[in-house]
Amino acid sequence: MRVAAIDCGTNSIRLLIADVDLAAGTLTDVVRTMTVVRLGQGVDRTGEFAPEALQRTFAATDAYAAQCREHGVEAIRFVATSATRDARNRDVFLAGISDRLGVVPEVISGAEEAALSFRGATGALDAAHDAPFLVVDLGGGSTEVVLGVEQPEAAHSMDVGCVRMTERHLAGDPPSREQVAAAERDVHEAIDMAFAGVPVERTRTLVGLAGTITTVTAHALGLPEYDRDAINGAVVDIDDAIRACDELLAASRTERAALGFMHPGRVDVIGAGALVWRTVMTRVRDAVVAAGGTLPHVVTSEHDILDGIAFSAAERA
């Protein structure tokens, strides 16, 4: 069955058109694309979507609707996450999406977001990786952590992400030591709450998803340009991943923009995303080591919530 999955987050809106074979449990990409629309612009401060952010998102949705028609999509599922959960004027957004796609967009909880990300990521993992898996989906407004083997067993959604932390704390170019310290306090506080309910010390494979983490991975691998095939499934020494985060956080916007793998829509927020990812990796490794285990590396996946949405769209149809 040919389906379309659309994930509308705080920083980007993404489309996956795929042929799903539920009996075989396989998904074949037809189209996979992303547009940075910064829907969550200012939402952390104002509690509302900005008119220009809505217009950018609606324009991208018009383009996605045309691709769905062009490729003969049989079912569409549109999922909205952190920024839409927070915005008071979400009804304007939801009505605009419904008018353009002819489907009712869904504002999903952090728990469902985590479950969909876990399904998408672990379904494509190499069998050589040991479970339990801790899947971390680092977005613009929130970061989901979910632990499980074949199904999610514990999950938590933290209100920290690359856009939210940039707008709240990291105004400098590059950010000052005081700005970084303030952001780190927020992230550690959120992690304390998350790890109280998610036994991350059981982690055997740490899996990172979404644009911040794939960009950090591209930097850790020394890629001259963004290469999805090289990034997907990459196993990176965790110290190398942390070092890559440090370098991106310390870089100026001009220095980040000059990196061949850097999407223009991530230049101003990748430092905050790197800070969040560095802190999560460090805290998870510390918890695993304290429990007598080891966590020498991190795995990056290009398969994420979009894949989970696509499978669920086929199941519902």
Sequence and secondary structure as in RCSB ss.txt:
>XXXX:A:sequence
MRVAAIDCGTNSIRLLIADVDLAAGTLTDVVRTMTVVRLGQGVDRTGEFAPEALQRTFAATDAYAAQCREHGVEA
IRFVATSATRDARNRDVFLAGISDRLGVVPEVISGAEEAALSFRGATGALDAAHDAPFLVVDLGGGSTEVVLGVE
QPEAAHSMDVGCVRMTERHLAGDPPSREQVAAAERDVHEAIDMAFAGVPVERTRTLVGLAGTITTVTAHALGLPE
YDRDAINGAVVDIDDAIRACDELLAASRTERAALGFMHPGRVDVIGAGALVWRTVMTRVRDAVVAAGGTLPHVVT
SEHDILDGIAFSAAERA
>XXXX:A:secstr
 EEEEEEE SSEEEEEEEEEETTTTEEEEEEEEEEE  TTTTHHHHSS  HHHHHHHHHHHHHHHHHHHHTT SE
EEEEE HHHHH TTHHHHHHHHHHHHSS  EE  HHHHHHHHHHHHHTTS TTS SSEEEEEE SS EEEEEESS
SEEEEEEES  HHHHHHHT  SSS  HHHHHHHHHHHHHHHHHHHHHS GGG SEEEEESHHHHHHHHHHTT SS
  HHHHTT EEEHHHHHHHHHHHHHS HHHHHTSTT  GGGTTTHHHHHHHHHHHHHHHHHHHHHTT    EEEE
 S  HHHHHHHHHHHH 
